């Protein structure tokens, strides 16, 4: 195993053992739940949007190290960003997962247009070696997307 793989494992374990931004936000923050029926992972995302900015974000739930670490890393990179920036980061993360999944399956990957630095999130790219775990890594991201969509739907 390479030292990079070791580093990535340590990053994931650190976020799993000491999740960032864990807890609840009181209303009027939006609460959204995500569930992975394949493995039982549960994620609760609390989002406070003020003037199209993710003013605060918290997570709750339970699940495997991948889902919990991904949720923790997501809160760190999303907190304080505009909705547009958050959506770009979500897209970049999912694009990273899709590109690596495509490369591993032998499919031709779409050209990456993202120039966003995902930082610690790159530790999760090894998950694509285990396709069933991709849903674990993306659960919090899909739940955040749903939350933003629901909030914006309420505002219209």
C-alpha positions in Angstrom: 0.0 0.0 0.0 1.3 3.4 -0.9 1.8 6.2 1.6 -0.8 8.2 -0.3 -3.4 5.4 0.4 -2.4 5.4 4.0 -2.8 9.2 4.2 -6.3 8.9 2.6 -7.3 6.2 5.1 -6.2 8.4 7.9 -8.2 11.4 6.6 -11.3 9.2 6.3 -10.8 7.7 9.8 -10.2 11.1 11.3 -13.5 12.5 9.9 -15.3 9.3 11.0 -14.0 9.4 14.5 -14.2 13.2 15.0 -16.9 14.4 12.6 -17.0 18.1 12.0 -20.2 20.1 12.3 -22.2 17.3 13.9 -25.4 18.2 15.7 -28.7 20.0 14.9 -29.7 23.4 13.9 -32.9 24.9 15.3 -35.7 26.0 13.0 -35.9 27.9 10.7 -33.0 25.8 9.5 -34.1 23.2 7.0 -33.9 19.5 7.9 -33.5 16.8 5.3 -33.0 13.1 5.7 -31.2 10.7 3.4 -31.2 6.9 3.7 -29.2 4.2 1.8 -31.4 1.1 1.8 -28.5 -1.1 0.6 -26.5 -0.7 3.7 -28.6 1.2 6.3 -26.6 4.5 6.3 -28.7 7.4 7.5 -27.8 11.1 7.1 -29.6 14.1 8.4 -28.5 17.4 7.0 -29.5 20.7 8.7 -29.0 23.8 6.5 -29.4 27.4 7.3 -29.5 29.5 4.1 -29.4 33.3 4.5 -29.3 35.5 1.4 -28.4 32.6 -0.9 -25.5 31.6 1.4 -25.0 28.5 3.5 -24.7 30.3 6.7 -24.5 27.1 8.7 -24.7 23.4 8.1 -24.8 20.4 10.6 -25.1 16.7 10.2 -26.5 13.8 12.1 -27.3 10.2 11.5 -25.3 7.0 11.6 -23.6 4.8 9.1 -20.3 3.4 7.8 -17.0 5.3 8.0 -17.3 6.3 4.3 -20.8 7.9 4.6 -20.0 9.7 7.9 -16.5 10.9 6.8 -17.9 12.2 3.5 -20.7 14.1 5.3 -18.1 15.6 7.7 -15.9 16.7 4.8 -18.9 18.1 3.0 -19.9 20.4 5.8 -16.4 21.8 6.0 -16.1 22.7 2.3 -19.7 23.9 2.0 -20.2 26.0 5.1 -20.0 29.7 4.3 -20.4 29.3 0.5 -23.0 30.8 -1.7 -25.7 28.4 -3.1 -24.0 28.7 -6.5 -20.6 27.8 -5.1 -22.1 24.9 -3.1 -23.7 23.5 -6.2 -20.4 23.8 -8.1 -18.7 21.9 -5.3 -21.4 19.2 -5.3 -21.1 18.8 -9.0 -17.3 18.6 -8.8 -17.4 15.9 -6.1 -20.0 13.9 -8.0 -17.9 14.4 -11.2 -14.8 13.1 -9.4 -16.7 10.0 -8.3 -18.2 9.4 -11.8 -14.9 10.0 -13.6 -13.0 7.5 -11.4 -15.9 5.0 -11.6 -15.8 5.3 -15.4 -12.1 4.8 -15.6 -12.2 1.7 -13.4 -15.1 0.2 -15.4 -13.2 0.8 -18.7 -15.8 3.3 -19.9 -14.6 6.5 -21.5 -14.9 9.3 -18.9 -16.4 12.7 -19.7 -13.9 15.4 -19.8 -13.6 17.1 -16.4 -14.4 20.7 -16.5 -14.1 21.3 -12.8 -11.2 23.3 -11.5 -12.4 23.2 -7.9 -9.9 22.0 -5.3 -11.7 19.3 -3.3 -9.0 19.1 -0.7 -9.6 16.2 1.8 -12.5 15.0 -0.3 -10.0 13.5 -2.7 -9.4 10.9 -0.1 -12.7 9.4 -1.1 -11.8 8.7 -4.7 -10.5 5.3 -3.7 -14.1 4.3 -2.9 -14.9 3.9 -6.5 -12.9 0.7 -6.5 -16.0 -0.7 -4.6 -19.0 0.6 -6.7 -21.5 -0.3 -4.0 -19.7 2.1 -1.6 -20.1 5.1 -4.0 -23.7 5.4 -2.7 -22.2 5.7 0.8 -19.9 8.5 -0.2 -22.5 10.4 -2.1 -25.4 10.0 0.4 -24.8 13.3 2.2 -24.2 15.2 -1.0 -27.5 13.9 -2.5 -29.3 14.9 0.8 -27.7 18.4 0.7 -28.9 18.8 -2.9 -32.4 17.7 -2.0 -32.3 20.2 1.0 -31.2 23.1 -1.2 -33.9 22.2 -3.8 -36.6 22.1 -1.1 -35.5 25.4 0.4 -35.5 27.1 -3.0 -38.9 25.6 -3.7 -40.3 27.1 -0.5 -38.9 30.5 -1.5 -40.7 30.5 -4.9 
